[in-house]
Amino acid sequence: MSKTLFRTRRGVTFIELIGVLVVAIIIIAGALALYSEANTSSRTNQLLVAVGALTGSVRALHANTANYGGGLDASDSSIDTTLSLVTVLVNANAVPPGLLILQDNVAAVPATATTPGTPASTTTTINHAFGGRVDVFGFGQLFAISAESLDQDICIRVSTESTAKASSGLRGVYVGNKQTTAALAASEVTKASETGTAPADPAAGEAVFTSSNITSGDDTETSLPIAPAQADTACEDASNNMIVWVFQ
């Protein structure tokens, strides 16, 4: 009789233990989800703050100059030349917290009978909190800031929130993954902003937004701020989206 009672109690205890483990797993999973969301939100805000701070740094450094270097073509609608502002920002200690400065040492290449050698050099780059590269470059009276290698969810958050909070002087934004370089994307933004002409070959997975409506008949070019649904269409790639902000 006592053995049967003992076995029954042991069985109930085992079932209770399973129940406790299930509840613990649910609590841990919920805590991990909350942590992941909080971490993503924190790094997203970090990137948004960094972009805002970079615009202030670029303007402050060039307050007494006529332009940001580089230039536009004769029609003022496409980039002719660009001038990287990364090195001067780093040397001026004007890169805001939240961005990582990386130094890449390039070894010297000795000369051969057919090719000239190159001396050792150091390449300076800036990365954002999600690991992708940040570029800053000027062209005439405009400058651009780009953030590359963004996951889809981060791309949607940053593109919508940044344009809602953007300071004055934001001329336009490129969002997507089809352009090969930030300069090419910035050129498309500039063309749309200056002439009201849409990019030559808009496609799914990219969109150009400007500070005024573009009457091109193509809904992949539209005005700021960027709506979540528009960002969702433009941020098509799972892990390799790019955002380029063009400022005046």
N, C-alpha and C positions, 0 to 999 in steps of 0.2 A: 504494500500500500504506500509506504513511504517512498519507495523507489519510483513508483509511477508518478507521485506528486512531484518529486524532484525533477523527473524528466519533463513534466508539463511546465514547471516553472522555468527550467532551462530553455525550453522552446520559446516561451513567451519572451524571455530576456534576449534571446538571439534575434527574434523578430523586432523587438524594440531597438536593438543595436543597429539593425539594417535601416530602420526608420530614422534614427539619429544620423547615420551616415548620409542618407539621401538628403536630409535637411541641411546638413553641413555642406554637401556638394553644391546644393542650390545657392546657399549663402555665399560660398566662395566664388561660384560662377558670377553671381550678381556683383560681388565686390570687384572682381576682375573687369567686368564690363564697365562698371562705374569708373574704375581707375583708368581704363583705356580711353574712355570718353573724356575724362578730365585731362589726361595727358595730351590727347589730340587737340582739345580746345586750348590748352595752355600753349602748345607749340604753334597753333594757328594764330593765336593772338600775338605771340612773339614775332612771327613773320610779318603780320600786319603792322605792328609797332615799328619793326625794323625798316619796312618800306617807307613809312611816314617819316621816320628819323633820317633816312637816307636822302629823301627829297630836301629836307631842311639843310642837311650838310652840303649837298651839291650846290644849292642856291647860295648858301653863306660863303662858300669858297669862291664862287664866281660872281659875287655881288658887284665887284668893281671891274668886271670884264664885259665885253660886248656880246660874247656868246660862250657856248660850252665846248667849242672846238669842233672840228669836222665841218660838214655843211650839207645843204640840200642842193638838188639840181636847179636848173634855171627856172623851172616851173614851181619850185618850192613844194613839190608834192611827193618826192621820193628822196631817199638818202643817197648822197653822192659819196661822202666819206664819213667815217665815224672816228671818234677819239675815245679810247678807253679811259675811264676815270677811276678805275679800281686802285691803281698804284698810288695816285695822289691822295685818295681817300684814306688808304692804309698809312701812308707816310705822314698825313696830317692828323692821324689818330682820330679820324672822323667816322670810323665804322662803328655803328651802334652795337650795344650788347645784344646778344641773341644771334649774332652772325659770327661764323667761325672763319678766321683768316688762316689760309693754308699756304705754306711755302714748299714748292716742288723744285728740288735741285736737279738740273739737267746737266749730265756729264758732257765734257768736251768731246768733240769728234775730231780725230786727227785728219789732217789733209792727206789726200791720195794723189796719184798721178793725174787723175781726171777731175777730182772734185776738191774745192777748198774746204779747209777745216772750219769748225765753229768752236768758239771758246765756251767754257762752262758758264752756265747762267742759272738764274733763279726765277721761277714763274710764281707770281702771287695770284691766288684766287680767293673768292669768298663763297662760303657755303651757308645755306639756311638750316634751320633746325631739323628739317626732314632729310637732309643729306645732299640735296641737289645744289647746283651752282647758281650763284647770283651774279649778274653782270650789270654794270652801270656804264653808259657811254653817252657822249654828247654828239649832236649834229646840228650845227648852227645855233639857233635860239631855242632849240628843243633838246631834251635829254630823255633817256629811257632807262628803266630798271626792269630787269627780267628775273624770274624765278623758274628754274627748270626742274624736271624729274619729280613732279607732284603726282601723288595718287589721286584717283578720281574724286574721292570724298573731300580731300584737302583742297583740290582745285576748285570744286564747287563752293566750298566755304570761303576760301580766300578771295575768289573773283567777285562773289556777291557782296561780301562784307567790306572789302577794300574800296569798291566803287561807291558804296553807301556812305563810307566815312571819309572819302577822298578829300584832300585839301583842294583849294582853288588852283587852277592851272593844269588840271588833268585834261589832256586833249583827247585821249582815247586809250583803249585796252585791246590787246589781242589775247584770246584764250583758245587753246587747242594743242594739237600735236602734229600738224601737217607741215608746218614751216621747218626748214632745216636749221635756221639760225635766228637768234633774237633780233639781229639787225634787219633781216628780211621781214620778220613779223612787224617790227617797228616801222619799216618803210610802208607796209600795207596800211597800218593805222594812220600814218601821216598822210598818205595819199587820200584815204577816205575822209580824213578830217579837213584837209585843205581844199579838196576839189569836190567832195560829195560823191565821188566815184567809188563803187565797190571794188574789192580785189578782183583780179582777172578770173580767177578760177576758185571760187569758194566751194568748200566741200564739207560733208558731214565730219564732225570732229574738229572744227575750227570756226571761229566767229570773230568779227571785228566790231567793236563798239566805240562810238565817238560821243563827244559832248553835245552833238546835235544830230537830228535824224538824217539818215542817208536815203535818198529817194532812188534806190536802185532796183526796187521790185524784188529783191532777194532778202528773205527774212533772216539770213545769217549775218546781216549787218544791221545794227540798230543803235539806239541811243542809250546813254548811261542814265541811271545805274543799271547793272546787270540783274535781270530777274533770275530766280533759282531755276526755273524751267529752261531758260536760255543757257545758263551755265551747265546744266546737266547734259544738254545736247552738245555743247562745245567741249566739255571735259570728257571726251569719249574713251580715251585710253585708260586702262586700269592703273598704270603706274608711271606714265611718262608724258604728262601734260606740262605745258609751259604757259606762263602768264607774262605779258609784257605791258608795262604801263608807260605811256608817253606823256611827258610833262612839258609845260612851257615855262 
